[in-house]
Each structure stands twice: as C-alpha cells, then as structure tokens.
Amino acid sequence: MFEVIHDLHTSIRTLRARPLYSTVAVSILALGLAASIAVFTYINGFYQPLPGADTDRLVQIYGVAEDNPYTAISYPDFLDYREAAPEAFDRLAASQYVLAGSVRHGNTSDQIYGQAVTGNYFSLLGVNMSVGRSFTEQDDQPGAAPVLILSHSFWRRRFNADAAIVGSIIHLNGKPITVVGVTGPEFLGAVSGVRPDIWLPLGYMEVGYGDFAIVARNRDRLVMLLYGKLKPGFNVEQAQTQLAAVAEGLDEAYPRPEKPRRVRIAPAMWVEPGFRLAELPAARLMLLGGGVLLVLACANVANLLLSMAGGRRRELALKAAIGASPGRLLRQLLGENLLLAAVAGGVALLLAGPTSSRIGAYFAQPGAWRAAPARHIPFDSTVFAFALALAVVAGLVAGVLPALRASRRNLVAALKTSGDAAHDDPDQRKRWGSRDLLVSAQVGLSIVLLVLAGLVLRTLNHVARLDPGFEADHLVSSLVSISARDLTQEERILFYRNLLDRLNAEPWVRVASMSDYAPTGSRRSATLRLEGHDEPASLPFYAVHSGYFEALGLDVLRGRPLDARDKEDTPAVAVINEALARRFFEGENPIGRRMWWPGKEGTSERSFEIVGVARSMRGSDFFAEPDPLVYVSYPQSYPQHRYNPGNTLAIATVVDPEAALPLIERLLRDFDPDLAIYNVLPYRDIVRGALYSQRMNAELFSVVALLGLALAAAGIFSVMNLAVTRRTREIGIRMAIGAHRTDIARLVIGKALTPVALGLTGGLLATLAMTRLVRSLLHGVQATDPLSFTAATGVLVAAALLAAYLPARRAAAVDPLTSLRSE
C-alpha cells in the first residue's frame, strides 16, 4: 500500500513538472472519452425506469401486431383483462396516451396536455404527491365528483407552487373541476414522449370529453397503455402465459379474424419500445463512432508519450541505476497514464453532460397537434461506472506501448549517451516504426468517420429537399378546440364556418380552411367499399372544408377539388389521391366512380361519387411512400363521421408566416375567448421537425469526424515534427553534399504520406465492409456513395499534406553548417 501511495505522489510530481504535456494529453483523452460517454448515456437512457415511480415488479403490457410488436390496447379489452384478474398480477392500471384541453383559473387560460388514468394508477406506480392526494377507485366511477391532479412543473409554472390550489375549483374546457393533488417533482409521466400537465380519472372522460364514449366501446381503437404489478414469486413469462389465455378467451367472445389478440409483457421503461427500436441502429453506430474517436485519441496520446520518452531516458536510467526494476518502472509509467486518464475521465463527464442534453434536445420537435418534449437523459451510477471503466481502459491502451518501450530499453547505457538522440530510438533505425503504425491507424479510423459523416450529411441534404406533396412555405397550422363549450354537431359546424369566414376576410390571408386532422399527422380510417371491388378496404381519410386544396397548394390532377358547393344537402362527393387511384383504378379513370361508407349507429350506408384525384402528400412517416387517401367534405361526412370539437386550421398567408403568427393568435382570441388554441406555427417548422433524426445524425457524426480528422492531422504533425528534429544532422549532411531544399521537403512529405496511404487504403476497405451497418440511416443515398468516399478521401489527404507541410518547410530551412557544428 505504501508503494502505491508513493507511486501516486511520484506520478503527480512528474505530471506537474510537465504541465503542457499533461494538459494536452488530458484534453485529447477527454474529447475521446466525452463522445463515448455521451452516446452511452443516451443509449442507457433507453432503459431507464419511470422517473419518480416505484418500478419494483412493475411491468407494461402491450398488444402485438404484424407491423408493430408494441401496440396499445383497447379500453374494452383492458376492462376484460382487469376483470379476469390473472393470478400473477397484484393489480392492473391503465392510462390513455394523451388528451388536450384548456384550463382557466381566474382570468387566465392555459392550453394543456394530459392523460386520463384509472383510479389506481398513481398507487400502482408508487408516485408520491407533493401536496394533496392521489386518485382513488371512487374518483374513477361514473358520476363521481370531477377531480384532477396537476403535474409539479405545471403547478409551479401556472400557480407559483401555491399549496392552496389543492381543494380549489378550476375550469377544464369550461367545466368546473376540483384539484385534489400535485405530483412530486421527480415524476415526469410514464412515457418520455408526453409531459402531462394534468391527470384525469378515466371515469370523467365521458363527461369532459364526450367522444371518449365512442372509444370506450370500440375494441379496434388501441388507445390504452397498460401497467401491472407482479406478485412476489411470479415472473414475466408466467404473467404473459396467464394473460395470453385471457386474450384467447377474448378472441372467442369478440373475434378479430385477421388480427387475433397477442400480448407482450416487459419491464416498464420510460422510453417507449417503438422509439427504442427506431433509434437503436443509429445509436449503436454513434457509439461505434465515439469508440473510434476514443481509439484515435488513445493513439494520439500514445504518440505523444513515445515522443516524450526520449526526453525521459536519463531520468529513467538514473532510477534503474539505483535499483529500480523494469517492472517497477513499468508500474510507475502506467500509473502516470492512469492518473492522466482519471483526470481526463472527470473532464469528460463534465463535457458529456451538455453533449447528452444536446442529444436530448433533438427530440423537442414542433408538431401540428402538440410539440414533442426534449428527452430527459439522466446520469446514473451505470454511466459513472462506464466512464470509470472506459477511462482506465483508455489510460492502459494509450500508455502500455510507450511504457513497455521505455521500461525495456538499456537505460543504464543511456547515461553514457550524450549525442544524437536517434541512436537510442529504435524507430529512427527502422524504415517503419511504431509511430508510423499509429499514424496509419489514426488515418484509417479517421477516413471511416469522414465517410460516415459524408453519408449522413448527404442524407440530410436529400431529405431536406423531399417534397411533402404540398406547399408548406406559406402555410400556418393551428389546432383549435371548442371543447370548453357544450355545442351540438350543428352548432359546431356553424361555429367553424363563421371562424373560417372571419379568417378569409383578413387581407393578410390568401386562403383559410380546416381539416379534422393535420397534414403529415395521424389520420382516422374507415372501412370503405369501392366500385369494382367486392372486398371493402380500410382507408385513411380527411374531412376537409372548402378551400383546403387551395390553402395547401395541393394540386388536383383530375377532376375538381372539394369546394363550397359540397354542402350537407348536396350529393356526397369525395376526392382520392394518386396512390389510391393507382392501387384500385390502375389504367382506369376513377372520376365518376363511387364508393360506399357503411352506416354506423343506426345510419344507413352512404354513397360518395369520386370527383377528383389529388396529388399524394406524405403522411406521419415522412420517408415512406404516400398511402392511399380519401378526402371528404366535412359538412357531408356527418353522421358517418362526427364533427370534432378540435380541428386543425390550414391558413395560407400573403405575408411571411412568422409575421402572421401574432395576427392569427389575436384574431382567434378575439373571435371567442373560450377557444382553446394549442399552437400557431409555420408548417415549414413542422416539416423540418420531421427530420430531427437526420439532423441529429448529421451533426453528431460531423463533429466526431472533424475531431477525428484534427487528431489524425495532429498525429501526423507531431510524428513528422519529431522526425525532423531528430534527423537535423542527417538533413544537414544531405544538404551539404548537394541536396536541394525541394528534395528535403519532398523527402519529409514522402515519409509522411507513406503511413497515410497505408491507413487510407485500410480505412476505405473497412468502411466498405461496414456499409451494411449504415444502410438503415440513409435515405436517397447509397451506402457506397462515390461522392462521400471521394470527398472524405480528399479532405483527409489535404489535412495530411497540411500537417506535413510545416515540418517539411522547417526541414528545408535547415542550415547545414549550423546543424553540423551543433553535433
């Protein structure tokens, strides 16, 4: 123990005696460590439990579909699962994914997002309340007094953390409701994609959100997130077997021939499984990129240590002369490296925090309905353990070769050496030394990073130019709702018609229209029967007002758009998109054909004539091919399709959309103070938000690649600079016997480019072998894209020539007489 402490003190003194060398080594290692730690923190966040909840034995229950292994579950199915009371579960609870509303307290209104949950939701999750109480089973019963719970952040933001709000009555969508509690600050909700401001009991939904009554009876509407608490002694496999038996019983009672019920149970995690599956390929490649950068950093530090070893020959020789064994010298040198790595690890943790926050910020994207929040990426004990282990490994990798070389030399003989340093440096007696190998490795790793960065940048450039199918540049979107007012269907129609008339009267508005759902957002589907096809098809549809196609700049390629002539009392018509026309009417003219919408709730089947074919626009998956789509006139869609209290305005402006935002918001508030306005934003921001993954990949890979390029260039420069210093006498002799300055410069640059060429060849071959890993990240760009490979090679060669230029220039400026006299 005494020897360890002594070695530690010696290492500290040694590093303090070389502050510049220590600072450079720590900085280089910290950059490499920070990238790997930040990406690991991001991946580790995929598996974090629900923040602020008791996750012991807590599981989440999913449905399974052919195209999605993690789906929500219908509300009626949840009630049956709970009623069956499988033996493995202590309790089952559920939440609806997200709802929107307007909260008024005093003279101020706020637009909020929330969730409706079962009465035992908070008790099952073990969520503590800051003030007040959680829900009870009685709160969830039909006819119970309306109550809600506030999130801690909304409570602080809106009510200044006033505990007196508990027990007070506020108005949700115009209806009085009592606040009974506030969640603890740690609880951010049960899914990372939603930050609820409030929670409501599910039993209140039919009162406050009448449309929920339809959802509550529909086994095809998958809207519930299910949670369960396993009893002691039961595991996930046993619970899944029991729940699968219940699902089979439901299939017999309520058959779904093409979609039999299947369930999947997994430990409850905050980041939804769908996000994990979508993000893991890119995250793993990011981690690989961070690892490559760390290896580059280690190689650079190893080169630095090898360079410094020459200056420490006499110091180590003296220690060997007074009895230090090679093992003791090796331990001291490795101790110094580990100390450097420990300091670099601490700096890397400080750098990784902002980097991880930057990664989390990419998920904060605007949406037509609601904005997605930034992802909370926590630092936990797993991250610290990873950082410690990685720092130790980096210290050993960077220092083991220089330490072995230094400890195994004939150090006593170094005491007798006072001349040319090259005589005691094996690298200078070889045509190919360890420092050249390190340079080759750095170049090879750098070209991998540069090609990857080029590919993702090309992808970003491609997707940024993707045509959404409509004109987004002068389009403003706003989700508004009149759920605060108890209006009939006919009154809703009149309200929105008057609102659109008011908007269209403004001089800064070119066209204002409305749809039930936003372009590029989610859509409803209906089972429709098309003329000429016996089997009905489930097709997504939009209910739109007149002027919708003009507002979006959505071209109608055949026939006509839906317009003001398509009223409640006129024959029902529809417009289909190109994708539907190709699938169902290939080679035929669909204009004049009919489709039938089956009746619901006692209504008869309704016939619609196809009067137009519109250009296809992209859906919620911005990179997939457009789906078949039907447009119907909103007034003509009732009673088959309910007239929503909340709808999306599509406003094409004459002025710049940014300048129109305050005008639109002021008009909406003046039109009706009870109108809930969830967002007013340019649609180009929504389209740009759809590219968050590509922007994240492009930025992160570019930063890593540039750092790798800088490290490789620094390695080439340091090796060549040292070579020139140690070969000053040789250079002087060459010039004395007639070598020209250009010959010397060519000699130095040629020596630099030899390991560069080897590393470049190996790196390009390795990159070609890795193309399978990057295909999932690319859109519109081949993994073997020649431009990316050529540009990366050109950038690296240019950097290598620049790194070798200064040492070559210094070598060419050597005065032969001065160099010979100095020897």
Secondary structure, DSSP 8 states (H G I E B T S, - for coil): -HHHHHHHHHHHHHHHH-HHHHHHHHHHHHHHHHHHHHHHHHHHHTT---TTS--TTEEEEEEEETTEEEE-EEHHHHHHHHHH--TTEEEEEEEES-EEEEEEETTEEEEEEEEEE-TTHHHHHT--EEEE----GGGGSTT---EEEE-HHHHHHHHTT-GGGTT-EEEETTEEEEEEEEE-TT---SSTT---SEEEEGGGHHHH-TTHHHHTT-TT-EEEEEEEEE-TT--HHHHHHHHHHHHHHHHHHS--TTS---EEEEE--SS-HHHHHHHHHHHHHHHHHHHHHHHHHHHHHHHHHHHHHGGGHHHHHHHHHTT--HHHHHHHHHHHHHHHHHHHHHHHHHHHHHHHHHHHHTT----SS-----------HHHHHHHHHHHHHHHHHHHHHHHHHHHHS-HHHHTT--S-GGGG-GGGGSSS-HHHHHHHHHHHHHHHHHHHHHHHHHHHHHHHT---SS--TTEEEEEEE-TTS---HHHHHHHHHHHHHHHHTSTTEEEEEEESS-TTS--EEEEEEETT-SS-EEEEEEEE-TTHHHHHT--EEEE----TT--TTS--EEEEEHHHHHHHSTTS--TT-EEEE---TT---EEEEEEEEE-----SSTTS-----EEEEHHHHTTTS---SEEEEEEEESS-HHHHHHHHHHHHHHH-TT-EEEEEEEHHHHHHHTTHHHHHHHHHHHHHHHHHHHHHHHHHHHHHHHHHHHTHHHHHHHHHTT--HHHHHHHHHHHHHHHHHHHHHHHHHHHHHTHHHHGGG-SSS-TT-HHHHHHHHHHHHHHHHHHHHHHHHHHHT--HHHHHHH-
